[in-house]
């Protein structure tokens, strides 16, 4: 095993040990704070039967995560379908950039929780509200990174395309898209991370079935060890989602051949 591979395993393991020691100390300082062992036992209980269904509002962890992911991907896919064409438009057309850029900069920093009451008022449905809030808050990285990718295309390529009398569609698909793909996937990666982050907060406020509401429900039931279990699950699922998009990004990255 190479030194670099050993270090990749060793250093996270050492940090994990430090976190566990700090966690154990914190549980001694704060009365009632779950210990690592109590949290482990709670995790085994939660994950023992992730597929159970007692009622519409009482389901296992698999169904909690699945419901959250359905909302996340609903908003994320909508954000991609709208954001990528808009990014192309902004990157290829200065007038579109002048028109849309101020609104993007104003709306981009708005907290997702600020949109939640308005979306709930408009849709009066938990799922549609969550999807719309995810769409609104996760679209900006896709638009910005796609536009940046389009603008990064060499002017020499564009001049050659004009000499060869390429149509706008041929320029977009044959020249701009291959260069912009890595930027688009970077935007999608950021967007999916934001979407997963937003869904936890949205579900805490809207209720229903989902990992966010499950964590809030455990807080109301004073099951603090389950809150930590939920946080760990949210982190692991977020990590897997990021790795999935990263894998797709590497598959479609034309620069990979240049680096090898």
N, C-alpha and C positions, 0 to 999 in steps of 0.2 A: 504494500500500500504506500502510495506517495506521501511525502510530507504534507503537501497541500490538502490531500484528502483527510489525513489524520487531524489536521488543524480544524478542518470544517466540522469534524465530529467532536473534537476535544473542547474547543472554546465554547460552543453552545451548551455542552454538557456541564462545564464548569459554571457557566452563568446560571443554568437551571438549578444547580445545587445551591448557589448563592441566593437565588430567588426563594427557594424552599426554606432556607434558613431564616431569611428575612420574614417570610410569611409566617413561619412558626413563632418567631419573636413577636410579630404583630398580634397574633392570636393570644399571646400571653399578656400583651399590653392592653388590648381592647377587649373588654368583657363580652363574651358571647360570639366573638369573631371566629369563624370556622377554622379549624386546623387543617393542614394538608391531608392528614389521614381521614378526617371526617369528610372532607370534600371528595376524596377518592372513593370512600364508601358510598357517598351520595351519587357519584357518577356511575358506579356499578349498578346502583338501584335504578337510576334513570335510564341507563342504556341496556338494562336486562331485558326489557320487552319494548323496543322502540316502535313496534307496529300495532300496539293495542289500540282499540277504539271502544271507550266506555259510553260516550255520548258525543253529540256534535261539538260540544265544548271541552271534552276531555279525551285527548288523543295522545299517543306516544310521540317521542321525539322525532321519529322519521316524518310523521305527518306535520309536525310543527315546522320543521326545516323545509319540507316540500312546499307547504303553503307560502312560506316566506319567499322561497326561490321562484315560485310562479309569479308572484307580484314583482319581484326584482327583475326577472327576465322580460316580463311584460313591459315595464317602464324602460328597461335598457334597450330592448329591440326597437321600440318606438323612437327612442332618442337616437339610435343609430340610423334608422330609416330617414329621419328628418335631419339629423345633424350632419351626416356625411355629404348629402347634396348641398346643404347650406354652406358647409365649409368649402366645397368646390366653387360655389358661386362667389363667395367672398374672396377666395384666393385668386380667381380668374377675372374678376370684375371689380375695378376700383370703386365704381359708383355704388355697387352693392356693399362693399366694405365700408364706405363712408356712411351709408344709410344705416347699416346694422350694428356697426362696431360700438357706438355709444350705448345702445340698448343692451348689448351683451355685457358690456362693462358695468352697467348699472344693475342688471338682474343677476349676474353671476355670483356676487357675494351674499345674496339674500339667503338667509337660513331656511332650510327645508321646513322647519316647524312654522315659519311665517306663512307658508303656502297652505298648510294643513287645514286650518279652519275654513278658508275660502273654498278649497277643493271639496271639503266635506259638505259645505253648504250647497255647492253646485251639483255634486253627484249623488249625495245622500246614500252612498254605498261604500263600505269599508274597502273592498278590493279596488274599485275604480279610483277612490281617493288616494290609496297608497300608490297605485300605478301612475297616476297623474303627477303626484309629488315627486316620485322617482324620476319620471320623464323630465320635469321642469328643472330639477337640480342636477341631473347627470348629463344633460345634453351639452353643456358648455365646454367641457374638455374635448368632446368629439368635434364640435364646430371649430374651436381654436386650433387644435392640433391638425385637423384636416386642412384648414386654411394655410397653416404654417408649412405643411408638406407640399401643397400646391405651389406656394410662393418660393419654395426651395429649389424648384426645377431650374436647371441651367438655362439662361437666356439663349445660349448657342443652340440648344435643342429646339427651342421655340422658333428661332430664326430659320432653322433648317425645315421645320414643319411648315412654316409660311411659304418658303421657297417651293416646297413640294406640293403646296396648295392643299394641305390637309384640312378637312372640315373640323369644326369645333369638337364634334363627337370623337373623331379620330385622334385629335390632340389629347382630349381628356382621357380616353381609354388606352391609347397606345403609348403616350409619352408621360403624361402627368401621373396617371394612376400607379404605374410601377414604382415611381419615385416617392409618391405620397403614402403608399401602403404602410411602411413602418411608422410613419407619423399617425396615420389613422388608427393603427392598432395600439399605439401608445395612448391616444385619446380614449379608445374603447376600454383599455385596461384601467385607466384612471376613473372613467365613468362607471365601470362595473364595481369598483371599490367604493365609490361614493354611493351607488345604489344600494349596496349591501349595508353600508353604514346608515343610510337614511331609513331603511325598512325597519330596523330595530327601534329607532325613535318613533317612527310613524305608528307601528303596531302597539307600542306602549300607550299611545294616546287614543287610538281608534278601537283597540280590543280585537276580539276574534281569535282565530287560530293562527299561530305564528310564533317564531322564536322570541320576538320582542315582547309580545304580550305574555308569553310563558314566563319570561324573566320578571316582568312586572307583577304577575300573579304570584310568583314565588316570594317576592318582596312583601306583598300584602299578607301572605301566609307565614311570614317571618322565617322562611326557609332560606337563610342566607348562604348556606353551603350550595344550594341549587343555583343561586345567582352566580356564584363563581363557576359552577359547571356550565351554565348558559354562556357566560363570557368566554370561556375556553372554547366551547363549541362554535360560537360566532367567529372567533379568531381563526379556528381551524378551517371552517367552511370558506371564510374570506381568503385564506391562504390558498386553498385549492382552486377557487375561482380565479385568483390572480395567476396562479401557475398554468391554468387551462388557457387563458387568453395569451399568456406569454409563450406557450407552446405553439399556438396558432400563429402568433406574430413571427416566431422564428421560421415557421414553415413557409411563410409568404414574404420573407425579407430578402430582397434581391441582393442586399449587401453581404449576405452570409457567404456567398461564393467568393466575393472579393477578399473577405477576411481570412478564408481558409487557404 
